[in-house]
Amino acid sequence: MQSSVDRLHWISEVSEKWSGPISVAVYLSSAGEWTTLVLFVEYMRRCSLVFGQSVSIAVAVPATFIAPKNVDDDLSSSINELPCGHAKETLKTLMANWIPKSQAPQLYPQNHMRNVARKVNRER
């Protein structure tokens, strides 16, 4: 499967209904999207045992992308305060905090992401 970070909330429902492994290729174009993804994955791992056991995520970024060195521990601990069962709302909150509204939308590399997702699935 493939996704941009803003549509990743669907993984909550899929991981609870699908009994096999799930490979997801996620396209990130900014440091804010990176932070949002890291925090959302922490949230999902805390709230869903199935997610932690069956979902693998590959990240694709533009050649000029520079990932943040780490996510602040205070941010990670704040994820523990969010109630489980609200993946879509949690993702919206994270995006509002970490992705500037003024950020210009990037073109989504559809074909490349399909190929990344297929490769990750074969390697799993």
Protein Blocks (a to p, Z undefined) as FASTA:
>chain_A
ZZdfklmmmmmmmmmmpmbdcddddddfbfklmmmmmmmmmmmmmmomklmmmpccdddd
dfkbccdfbdcfklmmmmmmpcghilmlmmmmmmmmmmcfklccddddfklmmmmmmmmm
mmZZ
